[in-house]
Amino acid sequence: MNKEEARSILAEALGAFRSKSYEELSALIGSPLNFERKGPSGTEYQIELQVMWDSPRTPGGDIRVIASIDDGRFPSAFMPLTADFIKRPDGGFVGE
């Protein structure tokens, strides 16, 4: 897997979710999303995105969004690249 290409695609995909409101993200909790993107090299990448409460003990608190990407081949299918962010109820981001 071309890690530079994969990171760029992952950042773009995750960026689309960073721009969503807290309410939009909370509606996605518990419903993993899977989609594909083709890189400039022609490689097909699979992206999985999960939205969850950052602390399961605190529903209604911060929301964590985790995305992973791989090209379906060994070893990336077993060790995908990942990225995440945490959004606060006020719309801000934790740690930024």
Beta strands, then each sheet from edge to edge (+ up, - down):
strand 1: 33-38
strand 2: 44-53
strand 3: 63-70
strand 4: 81-87
sheet 1: 1+ 2- 3+ 4-
end
